[in-house]
Amino acid sequence: MLGTKEHEELLKSFEIAYAHLRLDKEPRELWGKGQIYQNGETNALFKAFELGYAVGKCAERLNLFD
């Protein structure tokens, strides 16, 4: 998902939801290693946000919301 429009939209959603955090990003070369944000706590929260998004997509595919 990294580098896709979906990933960019997820980043925007995260930054809107957590605008009160430090949101300065690492260089894109480090994103593939899981380092999106310079602040470790912010980065960990984004990883959790991303996992929650993935669980939601899986649940949607399995029609668990119906």
Sequence and secondary structure as in RCSB ss.txt:
>XXXX:A:sequence
MLGTKEHEELLKSFEIAYAHLRLDKEPRELWGKGQIYQNGETNALFKAFELGYAVGKCAERLNLFD
>XXXX:A:secstr
 TTSHHHHHHHHHHHHHTTTS   B  GGGGGGT  BSSHHHHHHHHHHHHHHHHHHHHHHTTTT 
